Amino acid sequence: MQLKHLNYLFLLTPLLSGMAQAAVTSQDFEAKTTQNLLNLCTASPEDPQAREAIHFCHGYLVGAFHFHQAEVAENNELKLVCFPEPKPSRDQAINLFIAWAQKHPEYLNEMPVETEFRFLTEKWPCKK
């Protein structure tokens, strides 16, 4: 097994402990709901689509955040998220999001981008 795959297994292990994992479905890749995205983000390493699922999860979350950064680049007053120094790593932020979303089932039917920014603005709000 390649080292980079071990990183994914290491990151997923705490999230998967004690949870029965359903197989990733093609519907999950449509990412219509937060539940779909969580299914991808927490795909079991044994799932045949685990690699694609994890990459989709990371790509979705990072892409949405980068879009926000581009939108506020010229107007800091619109900025919603202000990370502390040192900034959390991408993996740390994503793992925190997953844990937070799993504790908030009331948002599982929302669009994932809505839930992502609900988490980000709660965890790292900008002081205005």
C-alpha positions as CSV (number, residue, x, y, z in Angstrom):
1,M,0.0,0.0,0.0
2,Q,1.3,3.4,-0.9
3,L,2.1,5.9,1.9
4,K,-0.5,8.4,0.7
5,H,-3.3,5.8,1.1
6,L,-2.1,5.2,4.6
7,N,-2.7,8.9,5.3
8,Y,-6.3,8.5,4.2
9,L,-6.8,5.4,6.4
10,F,-5.2,7.2,9.3
11,L,-7.5,10.2,8.9
12,L,-10.6,8.1,8.5
13,T,-10.1,5.6,11.3
14,P,-11.4,7.9,14.2
15,L,-14.4,8.9,12.1
16,L,-15.3,5.3,11.2
17,S,-15.0,3.7,14.7
18,G,-18.3,2.5,15.9
19,M,-20.1,3.5,12.8
20,A,-21.6,1.1,10.2
21,Q,-20.7,2.4,6.8
22,A,-23.0,2.1,3.9
23,A,-21.4,1.7,0.5
24,V,-20.9,4.9,-1.5
25,T,-23.6,5.3,-4.2
26,S,-23.7,7.2,-7.4
27,Q,-26.3,9.4,-5.8
28,D,-23.8,10.5,-3.2
29,F,-21.5,11.9,-6.0
30,E,-24.4,14.2,-6.9
31,A,-23.8,15.9,-3.6
32,K,-27.3,17.2,-3.3
33,T,-27.4,16.9,0.5
34,T,-25.0,17.2,3.3
35,Q,-25.6,13.5,4.0
36,N,-24.4,12.7,0.5
37,L,-21.2,14.6,1.1
38,L,-20.7,13.0,4.5
39,N,-21.1,9.5,2.9
40,L,-18.3,10.4,0.5
41,C,-16.1,12.0,3.2
42,T,-16.4,9.0,5.5
43,A,-16.3,6.2,2.9
44,S,-14.9,3.0,4.3
45,P,-11.4,2.2,3.1
46,E,-12.8,-1.1,1.9
47,D,-15.4,0.6,-0.3
48,P,-14.5,0.1,-4.0
49,Q,-15.1,3.9,-4.6
50,A,-13.3,5.0,-1.4
51,R,-10.5,6.9,-3.2
52,E,-12.8,8.7,-5.5
53,A,-15.2,9.5,-2.6
54,I,-12.4,11.0,-0.5
55,H,-11.1,13.0,-3.4
56,F,-14.6,14.3,-4.2
57,C,-15.2,15.2,-0.6
58,H,-11.9,17.2,-0.4
59,G,-12.5,18.8,-3.8
60,Y,-16.0,19.9,-3.0
61,L,-15.1,21.4,0.3
62,V,-11.9,23.2,-0.8
63,G,-13.6,24.3,-4.1
64,A,-16.5,25.9,-2.2
65,F,-14.1,27.7,0.1
66,H,-11.9,28.9,-2.7
67,F,-15.0,30.3,-4.4
68,H,-15.8,32.3,-1.3
69,Q,-12.2,33.5,-1.1
70,A,-12.3,34.7,-4.7
71,E,-15.6,36.5,-4.1
72,V,-14.3,38.5,-1.0
73,A,-10.8,39.0,-2.3
74,E,-11.4,42.7,-3.0
75,N,-13.7,43.4,-0.1
76,N,-12.7,42.0,3.3
77,E,-15.9,43.3,4.9
78,L,-17.7,40.4,3.1
79,K,-15.3,37.8,4.5
80,L,-17.2,35.1,6.5
81,V,-14.3,33.0,7.7
82,C,-11.2,34.1,9.5
83,F,-8.8,31.3,10.4
84,P,-6.5,31.6,13.4
85,E,-2.7,31.5,13.2
86,P,-1.4,29.0,12.6
87,K,-4.2,28.0,10.2
88,P,-5.5,24.5,10.5
89,S,-4.4,22.1,7.7
90,R,-6.9,21.2,5.1
91,D,-7.2,17.7,6.6
92,Q,-7.7,19.1,10.1
93,A,-10.4,21.5,8.9
94,I,-12.2,18.8,6.9
95,N,-12.1,16.4,9.8
96,L,-13.5,19.1,12.1
97,F,-16.3,19.7,9.6
98,I,-17.1,16.0,9.4
99,A,-17.3,15.6,13.2
100,W,-19.4,18.8,13.5
101,A,-21.8,17.8,10.7
102,Q,-22.3,14.3,12.3
103,K,-23.3,16.0,15.5
104,H,-25.9,18.2,13.7
105,P,-28.3,15.8,11.9
106,E,-30.7,18.7,11.5
107,Y,-28.6,19.9,8.6
108,L,-28.2,16.6,6.8
109,N,-30.8,17.4,4.2
110,E,-29.4,20.9,3.4
111,M,-27.1,21.7,0.5
112,P,-23.6,20.7,1.5
113,V,-22.2,24.2,0.8
114,E,-24.8,25.7,3.2
115,T,-23.7,23.3,6.0
116,E,-20.0,23.8,5.2
117,F,-20.3,27.6,5.7
118,R,-22.6,27.2,8.7
119,F,-19.7,25.2,10.3
120,L,-16.9,27.5,9.1
121,T,-18.7,30.7,10.4
122,E,-19.4,29.0,13.7
123,K,-15.9,27.7,14.2
124,W,-13.9,30.6,12.7
125,P,-16.0,33.7,12.5
126,C,-14.6,37.0,11.5
127,K,-14.8,39.6,14.2
128,K,-16.6,42.7,12.8
